[in-house]
Amino acid sequence: MEIHILTILPGMFVSPLEASILWRAQARGLLRIHLHNTRDFTADRHRMTDDTPYGGGPGMVMKPEPIVAGMHTVQERFGTAYVILLSPQGTLLTQPLVKTLSQQERLLLICGRYAGVDARVQQYVDAEVSIGDYVLMGGELPALVLVDAVARMIPEELGDEHSAVEDSLFNGLLQGPLYTRPAEFAGMHVPAILRSGNHTAIAQWRRRQALQLTLQRRPDLLQHAALTPQDLAILRELEEAEGKGQPA
Ligand SMILES: C[S@@+](CC[C@H](N)C(=O)[O-])C[C@H]1O[C@@H](n2cnc3c(N)ncnc32)[C@H](O)[C@@H]1O
């Protein structure tokens, strides 16, 4: 997978991209990340990427010309990309969206700064994506979040160490509790079933825990999760135990 990032602050990406799995994925050729400085696509002497807003108001607005020139240059050089503008006004980044984006061969991420990006840039992008209902100072951290989440979907990248399939939200549920050694910590014991060696029973226990946690914390997710008849029976049982459900 190839990801291009258009930013006025390429330096912000260096350290995160040189750490851990993201670095290893690049070293193994599974992920190719190219940073492009938006200033390199300016045509004026001062390499200006922003200007005052029409109609007045606080802050500066990112000019459309360097961004659009950057988008065109990158695609002429590397090939067509799925272009994403990071924006708090965009579609919320969820695990299903991450999965869809991870199927693209090439992504081009545009990072805004200041008060935002000139609205005419929207005509050139395939999607606007927000990483959450809060406003950050720029699109660089959102771009890194997107890169991390998408890279996690490359199966060869995670290897045996991690499994995205087990992650919260991958199957529409939150992940249940995880434990490692020691078996007892501060008077708290690891559930005996996890030490039983009975893999079928462990899988059933984990599924139940995931259903219970999702029911408690994010019941909204259950509407879209792929649930088996057994899952539904467990949920009914859990709801009844909490006094919420209808008695069968
Ligand atoms: C300070 S923000 C501009 C916010 C803009 N004035 C608004 O109210 O929508 C500057 C840039 O940060 C990025 N950004 C900030 N919050 C974001 C979020 N939640 N998701 C994605 N990008 C975000 C965008 O690229 C945005 O253009």
The ligand as a Tripos MOL2 file, in Angstrom:
@<TRIPOS>MOLECULE
LIG
   27    29     1     0     0
SMALL
NO_CHARGES

@<TRIPOS>ATOM
      1 C1         -7.9450   24.2790   13.3340 C.3       1 LIG1
      2 S1         -8.5250   23.1240   12.1550 S.3       1 LIG1
      3 C2         -9.7560   24.0500   11.3050 C.3       1 LIG1
      4 C3        -11.1180   23.8530   11.8370 C.3       1 LIG1
      5 C4        -12.1820   24.6270   11.0890 C.3       1 LIG1
      6 N1        -12.1200   26.0200   11.4260 N.3       1 LIG1
      7 C5        -13.5550   24.1070   11.4450 C.2       1 LIG1
      8 O1        -14.1890   24.6420   12.3180 O.co2     1 LIG1
      9 O2        -13.9890   23.1010   10.8400 O.co2     1 LIG1
     10 C6         -7.2130   23.0490   11.0000 C.3       1 LIG1
     11 C7         -7.0860   21.7320   10.2660 C.3       1 LIG1
     12 O3         -6.9010   20.6780   11.2020 O.3       1 LIG1
     13 C8         -7.4180   19.4700   10.6860 C.3       1 LIG1
     14 N2         -8.3290   18.9130   11.6870 N.ar      1 LIG1
     15 C9         -8.6720   19.4740   12.8680 C.ar      1 LIG1
     16 N3         -9.4920   18.6830   13.5610 N.ar      1 LIG1
     17 C10        -9.6930   17.5740   12.8230 C.ar      1 LIG1
     18 C11       -10.4590   16.3940   12.9990 C.ar      1 LIG1
     19 N4        -11.2030   16.1930   14.0820 N.pl3     1 LIG1
     20 N5        -10.4160   15.4510   12.0410 N.ar      1 LIG1
     21 C12        -9.6700   15.6380   10.9200 C.ar      1 LIG1
     22 N6         -8.9420   16.7550   10.6920 N.ar      1 LIG1
     23 C13        -8.9480   17.7160   11.6150 C.ar      1 LIG1
     24 C14        -8.0780   19.8050    9.3490 C.3       1 LIG1
     25 O4         -7.1810   19.4570    8.3140 O.3       1 LIG1
     26 C15        -8.2750   21.3020    9.4520 C.3       1 LIG1
     27 O5         -8.2950   21.9230    8.1770 O.3       1 LIG1
@<TRIPOS>BOND
     1     1     2 1
     2     2     3 1
     3     2    10 1
     4     3     4 1
     5     4     5 1
     6     5     6 1
     7     5     7 1
     8     7     8 2
     9     7     9 1
    10    10    11 1
    11    11    12 1
    12    11    26 1
    13    12    13 1
    14    13    14 1
    15    13    24 1
    16    14    15 ar
    17    14    23 ar
    18    15    16 ar
    19    16    17 ar
    20    17    18 ar
    21    17    23 ar
    22    18    19 1
    23    18    20 ar
    24    20    21 ar
    25    21    22 ar
    26    22    23 ar
    27    24    25 1
    28    24    26 1
    29    26    27 1
@<TRIPOS>SUBSTRUCTURE
     1 LIG1         1 GROUP 0 **** ****
